[in-house]
């Protein structure tokens, strides 16, 4: 049994510390105030900066980058720290756009993070669909990540990535034992696309927790940008009506403050 320390830095960006490893997800470190174009008439304004500056985050052993082409998952300051990471795991298409330390993965591919005096971590890429059916040509490739290592008692650590709830994500519950689930919520939407959503809503997260039954579920990627349609307040309202078995699994990570979880 070991303890993992998670620090939610803001947006999707989370520092994972376990057994000597320092692993960073989706680096976003730009200051607030800028509007970023996402293509096809969509955009978002960054309204909150990171709780920890990019210059204070080193050293990083690996970066888990769910996708490289949207600034709310990789902005300019986040991109600048990638060369210093020994390994960047990302989509197969994204790896071609990044440096030589990038390792591309497709759904259900497996790779390893290995280093002296640290346990080997097996990383499995999991499916994502970053929007409604048939949206892939617009939104591009995205993946999630499952991390497993010797000594876990409750199952793997899973990062959902930016995705809606669909059969590909539901298959994670069929194929994996998930102990900690880091869930990208926020119900992303844009005026030009009306009611369509591009990430999970609170209700989606509740349904997914019922399927996964993780020991701990941690919401991220629900604040800091103007394209989120559900913030913490709405998520908590929906959780209030969720089954008690689900509510008891959800734990909020205060932004900027590390939390310890037994795995």
Number of C-alpha atoms within 10 A of each C-alpha: 9 12 15 17 16 23 21 27 27 24 27 29 26 26 22 20 19 18 13 11 22 18 20 26 24 25 31 25 28 21 14 14 12 11 14 15 13 15 10 10 10 14 19 19 16 21 14 17 18 20 15 16 15 16 10 7 13 12 12 19 19 22 24 25 27 28 25 23 16 16 22 26 23 24 19 12 16 19 18 13 17 21 14 15 17 14 20 25 25 28 25 18 16 22 20 13 11 17 13 12 16 25 18 18 24 18 17 17 12 15 16 13 18 13 12 6 9 12 17 15 17 17 24 20 26 25 23 24 25 24 23 16 9 9 12 13 7 12 18 17 21 28 28 30 30 24 20 21 17 11 12 15 12 16 20 22 25 26 26 26 32 27 27 26 23 17 11 15 19 15 14 20 17 10 9 13 18 24 21 27 25 22 26 26 33 29 25 27 22 18 11 11 11 8 10 14 20 24 28 27 26 26 17 16 24 22 17 22 23 17 15 22 19 24 20 23 27 19 22 26 26 27 20 19 23 17 21 21 18 19 19 16 9 14 20 14 11 16 19 11 11 17 12 10 11 22 19 13 17 21 13 13 19 13 17 16 13 18 15 13 13 15 19
